[in-house]
Amino acid sequence: LPLIKKVQERMQKRCSDSEITLLVQEKFEKNPIYRAEKKLRIQVVSQIGIEPPSFLVKVNNPLLFEESHCAAIENCLRSAYQFKGVPIHIKIYRAKVKDHA
């Protein structure tokens, strides 16, 4: 029963968007991803739900993003926020380009 309670608490955990964005950006800066000479950039990571924890990752080009990159983000979040035994959902979206007019 204590293990079930711990997993339930982990499923309800909320993370700071700024902290998880920095954590994931640092992970991908250490090992940058290039495809066809284009670099994958993580713009922002937001937690969009609990039970299970769900995250929205906004990137410059979703076509550069592969399943292994989702796994890297998931492992990063698991180790930083003790999500052991908890399913994690990750959604990848294209970040909107800001107008510079």
VEXRO-316053 format. One line per field, with one value per residue: residue number from 0; z negated, y, x negated of N, C-alpha, C, O in turn. Coordinates in steps of 0.001 Angstrom, whole numbers. Each point is the difference from the previous one (the first is absolute). Layout:
BEGIN
seq = NUM_...
nz = Z_...
ny = Y_...
nx = X_...
caz = Z_...
cay = Y_...
cax = X_...
cz = Z_...
cy = Y_...
cx = X_...
oz = Z_...
oy = Y_...
ox = X_...
% end
This chain:
BEGIN
seq = 0_1_2_3_4_5_6_7_8_9_10_11_12_13_14_15_16_17_18_19_20_21_22_23_24_25_26_27_28_29_30_31_32_33_34_35_36_37_38_39_40_41_42_43_44_45_46_47_48_49_50_51_52_53_54_55_56_57_58_59_60_61_62_63_64_65_66_67_68_69_70_71_72_73_74_75_76_77_78_79_80_81_82_83_84_85_86_87_88_89_90_91_92_93_94_95_96_97_98_99_100
nz = 0_-1420_388_-955_-2150_-431_204_-1739_-1737_201_-650_-2229_389_-1561_2223_-1094_436_-1608_-1761_61_-326_-1981_-1373_441_-824_-2214_-601_297_-1991_-1707_137_586_191_944_1053_1104_-1399_-338_-673_-961_544_-1803_921_504_-2182_1082_-2078_1202_-1057_-817_-1338_524_-1137_-124_1750_-616_1811_-1043_1949_37_-940_102_1734_-1130_-241_-1433_1104_1626_1761_1336_1467_1878_1597_1431_1603_1837_1473_1515_1650_1800_1374_360_2101_-1809_1888_660_210_1781_-599_1942_-626_1985_-875_1744_-170_-1552_2166_-1145_-660_2062_-38
ny = -1202_-911_-2203_-1361_-467_-1609_-2146_-871_-685_-2081_-1573_-49_-1479_1552_309_412_1378_1528_-684_-132_1994_1026_-706_637_1962_70_-724_1454_1004_-1107_-189_1537_1141_-1641_1704_-1481_-951_-1654_2145_-1959_972_-155_-193_-1683_341_-1135_847_-1895_-1048_-449_-1069_-185_-521_2035_-1010_2147_-1326_1850_-792_12_-1857_447_1418_1911_588_-591_-1876_-233_1114_-1136_-1457_966_475_-1588_-628_1271_-331_-1644_387_1091_-1292_-986_204_-131_-1173_1643_-547_-426_1798_-1055_2156_-1028_1767_367_234_968_187_300_1017_93_-412
nx = -803_-1483_-253_1503_-355_-1536_625_1135_-1243_-870_1483_-286_-1647_-420_219_-1884_1733_293_1209_2253_986_147_1613_2100_695_397_2031_1680_18_952_2240_-1526_1928_-1230_1002_-1292_-1499_1455_-50_-540_1946_-1328_2028_1416_-480_1612_59_216_-1680_2058_-1439_-2110_-1874_946_-1005_-94_-130_-730_833_-2251_-831_2200_-136_-341_2152_-1623_507_-1530_828_1420_-884_-777_1517_672_-1427_120_1664_-310_-1479_770_1218_-1962_-771_-1322_-431_-1365_2164_-1285_1205_-431_209_207_-1075_1365_-2233_1287_569_-1918_1878_-840_2209
caz = 0_26_1350_785_-410_578_1438_136_-254_1151_1141_-208_-138_931_188_487_1428_243_-407_942_1271_-154_-116_1312_893_-335_487_1448_330_-191_1141_969_1042_1327_1104_1220_-425_-802_-1420_-784_-1151_-944_-358_-1333_-462_-984_-484_369_-708_-1000_-2_-186_351_1447_309_1344_374_1214_678_1239_1137_-480_903_-454_-1267_145_-1191_-968_-691_-1035_-1060_-717_-847_-1050_-964_-675_-958_-1023_-973_-720_-788_-623_602_96_-59_467_1445_363_1365_581_1290_687_872_560_-688_896_296_-463_961_-345_747
cay = 1202_1207_205_526_1401_763_128_940_1345_358_265_1301_997_1139_493_1377_47_571_-1000_-1123_524_118_-1358_-659_766_-338_-1361_27_819_-866_-917_611_-865_604_-833_806_1237_818_-353_-67_904_-106_1367_8_-1240_326_-1112_293_-863_-971_-1295_39_1259_219_1143_555_458_807_-37_760_-831_-1325_-1044_-400_-704_-1440_-732_-68_1283_-72_-859_773_960_-781_-409_1219_349_-1060_90_1280_175_-1277_-557_-1451_-743_856_265_1406_293_1138_447_887_975_1052_1293_1093_969_1335_1091_960_1225
cax = 803_-819_-509_1119_175_-1108_243_1121_-545_-826_882_638_-1063_-57_-1358_-115_-290_-1331_-994_-66_-516_-1452_-530_24_-874_-1386_-217_-175_-1167_-1171_-7_902_543_25_448_-97_-649_904_-104_1232_-19_1111_384_614_632_1040_808_1386_933_-453_689_-1458_-639_-45_-839_13_-1340_50_-1294_-44_382_382_-477_-1332_179_207_460_-1107_-83_1050_-521_-1018_718_655_-1032_-440_1054_73_-1098_39_1229_371_1204_-154_1249_1092_-44_-153_434_-698_537_-931_647_-842_100_398_-1046_374_-136_-1032_347
cz = 0_1410_899_-318_600_1497_253_-206_1178_1215_-101_-96_1098_34_530_1478_282_-361_1018_1372_-54_-40_1373_993_-260_513_1499_445_-146_1188_1068_1106_1298_987_1224_-330_-744_-1429_-650_-1205_-833_-442_-1427_-285_-1099_-457_253_-698_-1031_153_1397_344_1527_274_1462_268_1317_574_1293_1204_-476_892_-361_-1239_243_-1323_-1072_-773_-1082_-1183_-832_-933_-1162_-1070_-819_-1089_-1125_-1042_-821_-962_-599_519_191_-148_529_1520_245_1448_477_1362_580_939_524_-791_1024_176_-418_1109_-499_711_-900
cy = 1272_309_589_1475_891_224_991_1443_478_350_1373_1145_1055_507_1425_-18_537_-1000_-1128_453_72_-1380_-668_740_-333_-1387_12_926_-827_-939_541_-980_791_-1021_913_1400_968_-499_2_911_-222_1427_61_-1379_390_-1269_364_-903_-881_-1248_-494_1374_106_1308_381_561_755_103_807_-814_-1419_-1142_-489_-894_-1467_-608_-54_1314_104_-829_741_1014_-727_-431_1176_396_-1027_160_1287_104_-1299_-527_-1508_-677_768_160_1505_159_1256_300_1019_914_989_1284_1053_955_1369_1020_951_1324_1197
cx = -850_-540_1082_216_-1093_215_1128_-472_-835_863_647_-1010_88_-1435_43_-387_-1398_-1103_-110_-487_-1517_-661_-107_-895_-1464_-356_-302_-1135_-1279_-171_959_395_69_547_43_-517_920_-44_1381_-158_1254_327_538_595_974_680_1456_1007_-671_856_326_-567_-130_-734_130_-1388_132_-1411_61_464_319_-488_-1406_67_338_443_-1092_-155_1071_-489_-1050_652_660_-1002_-513_1009_99_-1088_81_1185_544_1345_-100_1368_1200_-100_-98_440_-720_610_-966_776_-1028_235_390_-1167_493_-198_-1074_248_35
oz = 681_380_813_895_444_501_923_739_382_789_1013_-222_1168_-1028_733_387_876_691_382_706_919_638_337_794_940_492_458_1134_747_412_150_344_74_-106_-30_521_-136_-255_193_-738_516_-615_-808_902_-950_795_-462_220_-31_691_312_673_660_-708_872_-744_1016_-678_498_932_-241_-464_389_-377_776_-1046_-1193_-1144_-1062_-1158_-1219_-1130_-1140_-1193_-1196_-1126_-1163_-1198_-1185_-1038_-412_-785_935_-940_-101_512_-745_863_-721_838_-702_790_-610_-235_1144_-946_370_755_-1184_304_458
oy = 959_1167_881_806_1114_1105_810_899_1168_877_576_1152_-314_58_368_-655_-510_-76_-392_-761_-459_-213_-568_-638_-167_-213_-684_-108_192_-287_-513_-918_1073_-1200_1061_1000_1179_-1204_917_-95_-15_663_814_-702_690_-908_1034_133_-142_10_-110_796_-913_991_-863_848_-570_408_316_555_-786_-1133_-1097_-632_-309_646_89_-3_575_355_-159_185_461_126_-133_313_360_-118_-2_654_-47_-305_-546_278_-473_325_797_-786_995_-891_889_-469_219_400_-38_292_411_-75_337_728_1109
ox = 362_-97_-278_254_280_-210_-80_400_70_-351_396_374_232_-675_918_-969_-698_-1016_-1102_-662_-678_-1031_-1039_-692_-777_-1108_-916_-465_-959_-1124_1109_-745_598_-255_624_494_-327_6_798_-980_1118_-835_-449_458_-369_244_481_1204_-1223_1018_1186_655_-495_177_97_-493_396_-943_1081_582_-916_-132_-399_-988_904_-65_287_-455_-237_221_-53_-453_-53_278_-261_-385_186_259_-333_-102_1159_898_587_745_1132_-1072_569_-392_-85_146_-482_820_-1047_1140_-454_-731_1099_-969_-29_-945_273
% end
